[in-house]
Amino acid sequence: MPKINRREVIATGSAALAAYALLHRFAQAFPSRPGESVVPWLDQMAPNPVPDIIQNQLHWEDLDSWITPNEKFFSIAHFNRPKIDAGAWKLEIDGIVKKPMALTLADIKQRPKQEVTFTVECSGNHGLPFFHGGIGNARWAGTPLAAVLEEAGIAGGGIEVVFWGSDVGDVALKDMFRDVKMHQNFARSMSLTDAMDPKNLLCYEMNGSDLPPANGYPLRLIAPGWYGIANVKWLKRIEVRGSRFMNQFMARDYVTIREEEHNGETVWAETSVGRALLKSAPARVTKSDSGYRITGAAWGAPIAKVEVKIDGGPWREATIDHSEEADFAWKIWSIDWPDAAKGKHTVTSRAFDMVGNMQPAMDDPRIAKKHTFWESNGQVTRQVELS
C-alpha cells in the first residue's frame, strides 16, 4: 500500500480524512481471510507445573493481532508479584553518582516521553515442554533512562548499572565452601555503555494504559533488543557500581552452558543471557474456501526473510506483512499451502536477518551442544493433522 502523507489528508477535508482512517484501519488488520478457521496443532504444551511463576502464556493458535493486548500478555515472577502503592513509591538512583536522586512517579511522568514497540520474549521460551508462549508484542512508553543517569552524574569508576526490582524472596546458596541464606530483591545489571543506549526506557505505560500489576506497575525497564530477563519489572532502585555485578540472575541462573570446539578440544563456556537472538515460529494453520495457509512470527533481529518447510519438502519463502512493523517488533509472515493433503504433517520455519544469519536448526552445534534451556532459538517445528 502506498504511503499517505498525513498533512495532505488533513488539507483535503473531512471526507479525505475519513477515507484515510478507513485505509489505516485496513492496513492495521492482521493478515487473515474471510471465513477461515484454525486447525489446532497436535503438539500442544504440556501442563504448566509452575502456574505461580509463569502466567498468561501466548496460545499460538489465537495469535490474531500484531499488538498483544495487555490482558493477554505473559508474565513471569521470579519471587513474589508485589502490590505497590504508586503514591508512596519512589525510584532511587544512587551508587557511584554525583547527585543521588529519589523520583516519584509524577516526577518521571513530567520528563520527556518516548515510545517503542518491542516484542519481549523470555529467554526460556521453547526451552521446556510446558513453556512455548513466553512472548508478546506491545507499545511501551516512558522516559529515556540515559537522561536520568546523566542528571545523576556518573562519578569516576562507575562501569555497571544495576536495576533492582521490588519483588523479593529467599535464596539459599550451599556448597562445600558456602552456606548462605539471603532475603534479596530481584536484580539484573548491564554495562554503563549498554544502559546509556537512548532506546532504553523507564516505562510506565503499556499499550496506552498504565502498566498492569503483573507486568511491572508502576515502573519497569524496557531495553529493546534484550531478552525479557533484562527488562526488570517493579523497579525500585538503580545503582551505579564500579565492578561487575554478579547475583543469582546474572551469574548462577540465566546462564547458558555450551560445549564449544577449539583446536580439536571441547571447551565449556558459560555465558549470561543478554540480547535476544534471531528466531521464528509457526503460529497457526488456517483453512478457508481458498485453501490452507500457515501464519507465524519472526523476531530477535532485523528480519530479511522467513522460509517454511512442510514435512521433508523444500524450503519456501513466506510473505512478510509490512502493514505493521517496527524495528524491535516481530514480523508477521504467512504462506499458502496449496497442495495440502489429508493426514499428519510437520511445519518448520527459519528466519534470516539482514546480514545473512540464519536461525539455527536443532542439530546445529549452537543448539545441539547447549546444555541449558535458556536462549532456545532453534528452528521450531509444529505438528498438524488435516482432514
Number of C-alpha atoms within 10 A of each C-alpha: 7 4 5 11 9 10 8 11 17 14 10 10 10 11 11 14 16 13 12 17 13 12 13 13 10 12 15 16 13 16 17 15 13 8 10 16 14 15 17 17 19 13 11 14 15 11 10 15 10 9 11 14 14 18 18 16 20 18 16 20 17 11 17 16 15 22 21 19 14 19 9 13 22 21 21 21 19 15 17 15 20 17 14 14 10 13 10 8 16 21 19 17 22 21 20 21 21 14 15 15 18 14 16 15 17 11 11 20 15 9 13 10 15 16 19 22 20 25 29 28 23 26 26 22 20 22 17 15 13 17 19 20 21 23 22 24 21 21 18 25 23 24 22 24 20 20 15 17 23 13 13 18 16 19 15 10 12 18 19 20 27 23 23 24 23 21 21 18 12 10 14 11 11 10 8 5 7 9 9 10 11 10 9 17 18 22 25 20 26 18 17 19 11 15 20 18 14 14 18 23 27 25 31 25 21 22 17 13 12 18 22 16 16 20 21 29 22 24 29 24 24 26 26 25 23 22 22 26 23 25 24 25 31 27 26 22 20 20 19 24 22 15 12 14 18 14 14 15 18 21 15 12 12 21 20 20 17 20 18 15 11 8 6 7 9 11 12 12 12 15 12 16 22 19 18 22 19 22 27 28 27 24 21 24 25 21 17 14 10 13 13 20 20 20 25 24 24 28 26 27 22 19 23 16 19 29 19 24 16 18 13 10 9 10 14 13 17 20 15 21 15 13 16 16 16 13 17 19 28 27 26 27 24 24 19 16 16 10 8 14 11 9 9 12 17 15 21 20 27 26 28 22 19 11 10 11 13 18 22 21 17 16 11 13 14 16 20 14 15 19 11 17 18 21 26 23 26 25 22 19 18 18 16 17 15 14 9
